[in-house]
Amino acid sequence: MEKFDVTIIGAGPGGYVAAIRCAQLGMKTALVEKYASLGGTCLNVGCIPSKALLDSSEHFYNAVHHFEEHGIDVKAPKVNLKQMIERKRGVVKMTVDGINFLMKKNKITVYTGHGSFISKNTIEILKADGSKEQIETGKTIIATGSKPSSLPGIEIDKKRVITSTEALEMTEVPKNLIIIGGGVIGLELGSVYGRLGSKVTVVEFMDRIIPGMDGALSKELQRVLKKNLGFEFLLKHKVTGVKASAKEVTVSMLNAKDEKIEIKGDYCLVSVGRKPYTDNLGLEKAGVKVDNRGRIETDDHLKTNIDGIYAIGDVVKGAMLAHKAEEEGTFVAEQIAGQKPHINYNLIPGVVYTWPEVAAVGYTEEQLKEQGKKYKVGSFPFKASGRARASMDTDGFVKVLTDEATDEILGVHMIGPRTADMIAEAVVAMEFRASAEDVSRMSHAHPTFTESMKEACLDATGKRAIHI
């Protein structure tokens, strides 16, 4: 039986990053992955392929709606969905191949098969051909990720009633796409097909979309998706059932008045969040505890109740984000090596890759009100940005929340062009506990989208933004 200093179960962003960092720190490292392709949900059926389709669909949308105004005359463009999907597959393959290279470069032993505990220090790998292999490990990091959730009364047949995985492999553009859930994944995939010509209806139980983010972002994103892509939103609606036939789906629901409503479409995307993947890991054999939501219980150091076993990413509490899992993978690896790393969970940014993009970090205005915190608000609209006007991306704004007494930046909320990249400036500023005045006195290149961050900070310091 081969022996390793540390074994990571799951090769998603959290798992493979943990493996690399462990190897860099001198540990003999094994990585166990159930599927033949490394990278987990994110690289194979999540972040990367969805961004590939988002970019392709955005090019098509601009060709139809904006090229003429830019002085570009083209024949009426047509959607070649097969080629879009093929390009997406190429992007995924290139990215996964990169992870394979990194495993070899860092001398990490990769096992393909379903990993589970036989005991605290013994991992069994069940391979696709039914054969089994066991390895011995000093430490173990559980990084098995998550899988799509569903609702009572919904049977996902993967044909008409689908999850995000099937939405990334469509063979036709839906005429009428019903999305259950107004969160990040549903809105991103809805944007893909909305741009390609689908009529998109979003059914959301809460009273707003992207409910975990600042209310101003929710309101603006809903307005823009309705204006630009014709999205229809059914908020405060509770789905009670979905029926599928060969060519149609019927979604039944109750509105805020408890009235029964039915709507029909040709596809229904169920996007109501994700749940931890902890099935058949033999956690009970190792004595590892899980909570009532199936998440592995850990302390502040991501240690489970069993010494030497850690858990990271979607299987533990907190936001289910690839970059959060990556930070945790590095965090645990460095702890095992005797270092003292830290993570500020309040400063892990969240992003929605619609267009305009939505990005945020820190406290929302609603959270500050709940805390009774005295704060100031600064904002700047992209319609006042010269760079945004030049690129015809004038929807949205940057909103900065600061401590009323100290001017420290407490939260930054953006919706607009390239905010997924812009939010990094806010994270850096907040990690160093910068004030709005600090950022407002830093030179920002002109003309750039990031000037809007400076202007919002100027506004927060005393209503003295320059360009509004």
N, C-alpha and C positions, 0 to 999 in steps of 0.2 A: 504494500500500500504506500503510494507516494505521499510525502509529508510536505506541507506548506506552512509558512508563517501566518498567512492570511488568505482566506478564500472569500470571494465576492459572489453572491448568487444574484444574477440578473445583470445584463450588459447594456442597460439603458444609459442615459447621460450620467446619472448618479453612480451606477455600477462601474462603467468603464473609466470614468474620471477617478474614482476611488482606487481602482486597480493600478492606473498609471501612477498616481501619487504614492501609493504603497511601494511600487517598484522603484520609483525615484528615490525613496527613502531607504532603500536597501533590503526590503523584505522579499522573500520568495513568495510569489503571488500567483494564485489560480483564479480564473474567472469562469463561472458556470452559466451558460445561457441555454434556455430551452429551445430557442429557434436557431436555424442555421445561419441567420443573418444577425450580426451584432447591431447594437444601437437602440434596441427597445422600441417602444411605441413612437417616441419622438422622431427618430431617424427614419423609421420604416412606414408608419401609418399615422403620423402626427405632425409635429412642428415642420419638419423639412418638406415632405410632399405637399402639405397644405400651402406652404409659402410658394412653392413652385407653381401650383395652380392659381394662387392669388395673383402672382406676377403675370402669368400668361393671360388670365382673364382681364387684368387691368390694361394690358397692351391692346387687347381686342376692344375693350370699352372706349379707350382713348381714340383708337382708329375710327370707331363709329361716331363718337360724339365730339371729339376735340381736334382731330387732324385738320379739318377744313379751316377752322379758325386760326390754326397755326400756319396756314398757307401750304398745307400738304394735301394734294388732290390724289386720291386713290379710288379704285373701283370699290364698290360695296364689299367690305370684307365678310368672309364666311367663317364660321366656327368649324375647326377640324378637331373635334374632341379626342379622337383617337390619337392624333399627334400630340395634343396637350398631355394626355395621360402617358404617352410614350416618353416625352421629354421629362415629365415628373419622375418616371421610373429611372431614367438616366441620372437624374440629380441624386436620387436615393442611392443608386448603386455606387456612384462616385464617392458619396459621403461615407457609406458603409465600408467601401474598400479602404478609405482613409483610416477608419477605426481598426480594421484588420492590420494595416501597416503599423499603426501605433502599438498594437499588442506585440507584434514581432520585435519592433524597435526596442521596447521596454522589457523584452524577455518574459512576458506574461504567458503562462500556460492556459490555453483556452479549452474548456470541455463543452461539447455540445450535447445537451440533454437536460432533462428535468432534474434539478438539484433539490435534495431534501435532507433533513437531519435524520441520522440513525441514532446519534447521541450528540452531546455538546461539541465534541471534537471530531466527529466523523460525518462526512457528507457522502451521500449516495447519488450517483448520476444515472438516471434511467434514459437510455438512448432510444432513438427512433426505431431501431431494429429489435427492441425489447431487451437487449443486453444491459447489464448493470456493471458499474464500476464504483469503487469507493476510494476516497482520499481522506487523509488525516490533516487536520488544520488546527493551528494554535488559536487564531481569531477568525471570526466570521462576520461579514457585513451583508445584511439582507437588503437587497435593492431590487425587488421584483416588480415594482411599479404598480400600475392600476389598469382597470379595464372599464369599458363603458357601463354606466348604470342604466336601468330601465324603470318603468313604473308599473304598478299593478294594472292588469287589464290590457297590457301591450305585449304581443308576441312579435319579437323581431325575427322576420323570416329571411332577412338579408337580400330580399328581392324587391319588394315594394316598401316594406318597413325596414329601414336601414339604420346603421350607426355611421359614425365618421369614417370607419374603415372602408365600408362599401361606397361611401360618397366620394372617396378618392379614386375609385375605379369604375365610374359610371360609363355606360356605353352609349348614352344619349343624354341630351340636355332636357331636364324635366320641363314640362309645360307649366305645371303647378306643383311647386315644392312646398310642403308643409313642414315646418321645423318646430318641434316641441322642445322648448327651452330657449331663453333669450340670453344665454351666456356666451362666452368667448368662442367656443368651437362652433356652435350653431350659427352665429353671426358671421364668422369668417367663411364657412362653407356656403352659407346663404349668399354671401357677397360674390363668391366665385360664380355660382349659377345664376344669380340675379344679373350680373354683368353679361352673361352669355345669353340672356333672354328669358329666363324662368320668371314666372310670377311667384314671389316668395311671401308666405304668410308665417309669421312667428307667433306661437302660442306660448305665453309665459304666465306662470302662477302668481308671481310677484307683481307689484304695481309699476315696475320699471325693468328695463333691460340692464344688462351687466350690473346686477344688484349689489355686488360687493364693492363697486367703485364709487367715486364721488358722484352725487346726484346730478351735478351740472354736466358731467360727461355723459351720463345716461340720457339726459334730455336732449343734448346736442347730437349724439350719435343717432338716436331715434329719428330726429328731425332730418338729418342728412341722408340716412338710408331710405327714408320715405321719399324725400325730394329727388335724390339722384337715381335710385334703383327701383322705386315704386313699392318698397316693402309695405306690407300691411301688418299691423301689430294688434294682437288680441291679448291685452294685459289683464291681470286678475281673472284669468280663466283656468279652470281646473280640468285637465284631461281625464276622462273616465273610461275611455276605451278606444282602440284602433282596430278596424277591420280591413282586411286586404283581400282583393279579388285578383284575377289574373292581370288586370290593367288599371286598377284603381284602388285608392285607399280612402276610407271614411274615418274621420277623427271626431269622436263625440266628446263634448265638454260641458261644463257648467260655467256660466258667467258670474259676475259679482252679485247678481240678483238671484242666483241659483236656478236660472232658466236654462233648459237643455238646448244645446246648439250642435249642429253637425256641419262639417265642411268636408269637401272632397278635393282630392288631388291625385296626381299619378305616382308621387313618391312621398313618403313621410320619413324625415330624418329625426331620430330620437336622440336628443342632445341635452340630457338632464344631469350631466356631471359624470364623475367616474368614482369607482370604489376600489379600495386596495386589493391587490392580488396576493392573497396569502393562503390560497387553497393548496392543500397537499404538500406543504413544505415540511411536514413532520415537526412543527413547532412544539407540539405536546411532548414529543420524545426528548426534545432538548429542554423542555420546561419553560419556554418563552410565552409570556402572557400577551393577549390581545384584548382590546377594549370592545364595547358593545357594537362598534361600527366596523369591526374587523381590522382596525389599525393596530400595529404592534406598539405596545407601551414602551416608552423610553424616558430616561431622565433628561436633564438639560444638556448632557454630554452625548446624547443619542445612544446611550447604553441601555440594553434591555435589562430585565431582572436577572438575567444569567450572565455572570462574569465572562467577558471575552466575546460576547455576541452583541452586535450593534445593528441598527436599522436606520435607513435613510430614504429620502424621497417620498414618493406617493404612499408608501406603506406606513408612514408615521403622520402625526398631526401636522397641520399647516397647509399652505397653498400647494396645489399640485402643479408645480412649475419645473421645467427641465433645469433652469438655472439655479433654482433653490436646491434641487437634488445634487447638482454639481458642487455647489458650495458645501453641502453636507458631506459629500464624498471626500472632498479635500480635508474638511474639518475632522472627520473620523480617522482618516489615514494619519494625519499629523498628531492626533491624540495618541494613537497606538504607538507612534514613534517617540512619545514623551514630550512633545511640544505642547504649547498652550494657545491654540487658535481660538477665534471667536467668530460668531455670526450675529449680526444685528438684523433680526427678522423683519423689523419695521422698515428696513431700507432695502428690501428685495423688491425690485420694480415689477409691476404687472403691465402687460401689453395686449392690446387687441389689434390684430393685423388686418383690419378693414381698411378702406380708404375713404375719408381720412383715418389715419392710425390713431389709436387711443393709448396713452401711456400714463402711468401714475406711480408715485412712491410716497411713503410716509402716511400721515393721518389724513383722512377725508374731513370735510367740513362737518359732516354729520357726527363723526367720532369726537371731534373737538367740542362740539356742542354737548354731547353726552358726558364728556369729562368735566364740563363747566370751565373749560380753558378759555381765557381771553385771548383773542387772536385778531389779526388783520388780514385782509384779502387784497391781493393785487392781481390784475388780469390784463391781458393784451390780446386783441383779436388778430387773427392772421390776415383779415381783409385790410389791415393797416400796415402789413409787411410788404415792402417792395419786392422781396424775393418771392413771396407767395403770389403776388399779382403777376409776376413775370412767368410763373409756371402754371397759372390758373388754378391754384390750390388755396383758395381764400376762406374755405369753411374752417370753423374751429377757433380755438383760443389756447392760451397758456394761463393757468391759474396758480398763484402762489399763496400759501397760507403761512403766516409768520406769528411768532409769539409777540403779543402786544407790548410786553415790557422789554424784552431783550432783542427783538427783531430776528431771532433765530428762525431759520426756515423749518417748518414742521411738516409740510406736505406740498407736493407739486403735482398738478393734474393737467394733462395736455390732451387736446384732440386737434389734429391737423396733419400737415405733410411731414413725414419722417420723424414723427415724435417718438417712435420706437428707438431711434438712435439718439435723439435729443435728450431723452430722459436720463441718460448716463451723466450728463452735466449736473443734473439735480442730485443724483445719487452721490457723486463725488463731493459736491458742496455740503450735503447733509452728513456724510461720513465725517467730514472735518468740522461739523457744527457751524457752518457758515451762516452769516446773516444775509438778509435780502440786500442790504447795502454792500456787503462784500461782493456779491455777484454783480450788482448794478455798476460797480466801479471797475470791473474787469472788461478789457477790450474784447469785443466780439466782431469778427470780420463782417464787412458789409459788401454786398447784400447777402445775408444768410437767414435761414429759418431760425437759427439759434438766437438771433437778435431779439426775437419775441420773448425768450426767457429773461434776457436782460431788462427789457421793457416792463415785463410783469413784475420783476423785482423792484424796479424803479417805482412802479405804481404802489407796491406794497409798503415802500418806505415813507410814503406821504403824498400819494396821488400826484406824482410829478413825472409820469411817463412822458417821453419826448414826442412820440408820433401819434398820440391820441389826445 
